[in-house]
Amino acid sequence: MDLGLAGKWALVCGASKGLGLGCAQALVQEGVNVVLVARGAPALAQAAGELIARATQSARAVPKVLTVAADITTLDGRSAALAAHSSYDIVVTNAGGPPPGDFRTWERDAWIKALDANMLTPIELIKATVDGMAQRGFGRIVNITSSAVKAPIDILGLSNGARSGLTGFVAGVARSGLAAQGVTINNLLPGAFDTDRLRGTLQGAADKTGKPLEAVMDARRNNIPAKRFGSAQEFGAICAFLCSVQAGYITGQNVLADGGAYPGTY
């Protein structure tokens, strides 16, 4: 299926590795020019090189791949990302989740940091790009959030709160008339994907229980109906579809990708 995205421009945040990189890979394969944003310059440069190398092997014209080494959760970082190209047709928001812990130990600063990264930063990027998208008659915003929005995890209270706030905001703004102008806004909710963040979280559980990491990972896999962790590539494919011309009738939705782990009906 041709997703109709060749030649468009995308801003992809947290794109040097993990799910952000998976989204960037899928978009580049569709001929999308991308601006990759991440804090680590070396990892960002490596990711860009890999994307260009893969694109060169395809029959398509090689899209442009630009990089911005910056912290997207800061004003300066967002300014740098938005200055890298004059306008964006696609924005994929993504920032590392806050640390797990006991809510009794979190002071106000911890909450503000979580809100800045996982609620206010996506809102600022939406605000900066959505009107231009509407004027041009096409726009796709995909916010990478978390399956914890559907099924909160007690030790991830900071993430539960911040991402749920973003979810409520998107539910309103996506229905504010933007869809009639060709602009959609959706949230993509990952469950357990094979990323550094998942391994770090499971390593913490292993350290706490004294169990080997592999045993903890196996136990987590066995609780997923698919009996495996997701891959960044298949996550990216979902993201690319949500950005496609075919997905123009999907907006304001929370798309859950968790291998069937969420037990609810709705």
C-alpha positions in Angstrom: 0.0 0.0 0.0 1.3 3.4 -0.9 0.6 5.7 2.1 0.7 8.8 0.0 3.4 10.5 2.1 6.3 10.8 -0.3 7.9 14.2 -0.2 6.2 15.3 3.0 8.2 16.6 6.0 8.0 15.0 9.4 9.4 16.1 12.8 10.1 13.0 14.9 11.1 13.4 18.5 13.2 11.0 20.6 14.3 9.6 17.3 17.8 8.3 18.0 16.6 4.9 19.2 13.6 2.9 20.4 10.1 3.7 19.3 11.0 7.1 17.9 13.6 5.6 15.6 11.1 2.9 14.6 8.6 5.7 13.5 11.4 7.5 11.7 12.4 4.4 9.8 8.8 3.7 8.7 8.3 7.2 7.5 11.6 7.3 5.6 10.7 4.1 3.9 7.6 5.9 2.6 9.7 8.7 1.1 9.1 11.2 3.9 11.8 13.8 4.7 12.5 13.7 8.4 14.0 15.9 11.0 15.2 13.7 13.9 15.4 15.2 17.4 17.2 13.7 20.3 19.5 14.8 23.1 22.5 12.5 22.2 24.4 13.8 19.2 26.4 10.6 18.5 23.4 8.3 18.7 21.4 10.7 16.5 24.1 10.8 13.9 24.3 7.0 13.8 20.5 6.8 13.5 20.5 9.3 10.6 23.3 7.4 8.8 21.4 4.1 9.1 18.2 5.7 7.8 20.0 7.1 4.8 21.7 3.8 4.1 18.4 1.9 4.2 16.7 4.4 1.9 19.5 4.3 -0.6 18.9 0.6 -1.0 15.2 1.2 -2.0 13.9 2.1 -5.4 12.5 5.4 -4.1 14.2 8.7 -4.3 16.3 9.1 -1.1 14.5 11.5 1.3 16.3 14.2 3.3 17.3 13.3 6.9 18.2 16.2 9.1 19.2 16.0 12.8 18.8 18.4 15.7 20.7 17.5 18.9 18.5 19.1 21.5 16.2 18.4 24.5 12.7 18.7 23.0 11.3 19.3 26.5 12.9 22.7 26.7 12.0 25.9 25.0 15.4 26.1 23.3 15.1 22.5 22.1 11.7 23.1 20.6 12.8 26.3 18.9 15.7 24.5 17.3 13.5 21.6 16.1 10.9 24.0 14.6 13.7 26.1 13.0 15.2 23.0 11.2 12.5 23.2 8.5 10.0 25.9 7.5 6.9 23.7 8.0 5.9 20.2 9.0 3.2 17.9 7.6 3.8 15.3 10.3 4.8 15.6 13.9 5.5 12.6 16.1 5.9 13.7 19.7 7.9 11.5 22.0 9.8 12.0 25.2 11.3 9.6 27.7 8.9 8.7 30.5 9.5 9.8 34.1 11.0 7.3 36.5 8.9 4.8 38.5 8.5 5.1 42.2 6.2 5.7 45.2 4.0 8.8 44.9 4.7 9.6 48.6 8.3 10.5 47.7 7.6 12.8 44.7 7.9 16.5 45.4 6.3 19.2 43.2 9.4 19.5 41.0 9.1 15.8 40.0 5.5 16.4 38.9 6.4 19.6 37.0 9.2 17.8 35.2 6.8 15.0 34.2 4.2 17.4 33.0 6.7 19.4 31.0 8.0 16.3 29.2 4.9 14.2 28.7 2.1 16.7 28.5 3.2 20.3 27.9 5.9 19.6 25.3 3.5 17.8 23.0 0.9 20.5 23.5 3.5 23.2 22.6 4.5 21.3 19.4 0.8 20.9 18.4 0.2 24.6 19.0 3.3 25.5 16.9 2.4 23.4 13.9 -1.3 22.6 13.7 -2.5 25.9 12.1 0.0 25.7 9.3 -1.1 22.1 8.6 -4.7 23.3 8.5 -3.9 26.0 6.0 -2.2 23.5 3.7 -5.0 21.0 4.0 -3.0 18.1 5.4 -1.5 17.3 8.8 -0.8 14.3 11.0 0.2 14.5 14.7 0.9 11.3 16.5 1.7 11.4 20.2 3.6 8.4 21.6 2.1 8.0 25.1 1.7 4.7 27.0 -0.6 1.8 27.6 -0.7 3.1 31.2 -3.2 5.6 29.9 -5.7 2.7 29.5 -4.5 0.6 32.4 -2.5 2.7 35.0 0.5 1.1 36.6 0.9 2.0 40.3 4.6 2.7 40.2 4.3 4.9 37.1 2.1 7.5 38.7 4.1 10.4 37.2 3.6 9.0 33.7 -0.1 8.0 34.4 -0.9 11.6 35.4 1.0 13.5 32.8 0.0 11.3 29.8 -3.6 11.2 30.9 -3.6 15.0 30.9 -2.3 15.0 27.3 -5.0 12.4 26.4 -7.7 14.7 27.7 -6.3 17.7 25.8 -6.1 15.8 22.5 -9.6 14.5 22.9 -10.8 18.1 22.8 -8.5 19.7 20.2 -8.8 16.9 17.7 -12.5 17.5 17.5 -12.2 21.3 17.3 -12.7 21.5 13.5 -9.2 20.4 12.5 -10.3 17.2 10.9 -12.4 19.1 8.4 -9.2 20.8 7.4 -7.4 17.6 6.8 -5.6 17.5 10.2 -5.7 14.5 12.5 -4.3 14.1 16.0 -4.0 10.6 17.6 -2.2 9.0 20.4 -0.3 5.8 20.0 -0.1 3.8 23.2 2.8 1.2 23.4 2.7 -1.7 25.8 5.8 -3.8 26.3 8.2 -3.2 23.4 11.8 -4.4 23.3 13.5 -1.0 24.1 16.2 0.3 26.4 13.5 1.8 28.7 11.7 -1.6 29.1 15.0 -3.3 29.9 15.8 -0.6 32.4 12.4 -1.0 34.1 12.7 -4.8 34.3 16.3 -4.5 35.5 15.0 -2.4 38.4 12.4 -5.1 39.2 15.2 -7.8 39.0 17.4 -5.8 41.4 14.5 -5.4 43.8 13.5 -9.1 43.8 16.9 -10.6 43.4 15.8 -12.5 40.4 17.9 -12.8 37.2 16.9 -10.2 34.5 16.0 -12.9 32.0 13.6 -14.6 34.5 11.8 -11.2 35.0 11.6 -10.7 31.3 10.2 -14.2 30.7 7.6 -13.6 33.3 6.5 -10.3 31.7 6.4 -12.0 28.2 4.2 -14.8 29.6 1.7 -12.2 30.8 1.2 -10.9 27.2 -1.2 -12.9 25.1 1.2 -12.6 22.1 3.9 -14.2 24.3 6.5 -11.7 23.1 7.6 -8.1 23.3 6.8 -5.8 20.4 9.4 -4.5 18.0 10.2 -0.9 17.2 9.7 -1.7 13.5 6.1 -2.8 13.9 5.4 0.1 16.2 6.7 2.4 13.5 4.5 0.8 10.9 1.4 1.6 12.9 2.6 5.2 13.3 3.2 5.5 9.5 -0.3 4.3 8.8 -1.8 6.8 11.2 0.1 9.5 9.2 -1.1 8.2 5.9 -3.7 9.6 3.5 -5.8 6.5 4.2 -6.1 7.3 7.9 -7.7 10.7 7.4 -11.0 9.5 9.0 -9.2 8.5 12.2 -8.7 11.3 14.8 -8.9 11.8 18.5 -8.2 8.2 19.1 -6.0 6.2 21.5 -4.5 3.4 19.5 -3.3 0.6 21.8 -0.4 -1.6 20.7 0.3 -4.1 23.5 0.0 -7.6 22.1 -3.4 -8.0 23.8 -2.2 -7.3 27.3 -5.0 -4.9 28.1 -7.8 -7.0 29.5 -10.7 -4.6 29.0 -13.4 -4.5 26.3 -13.3 -0.8 25.8 
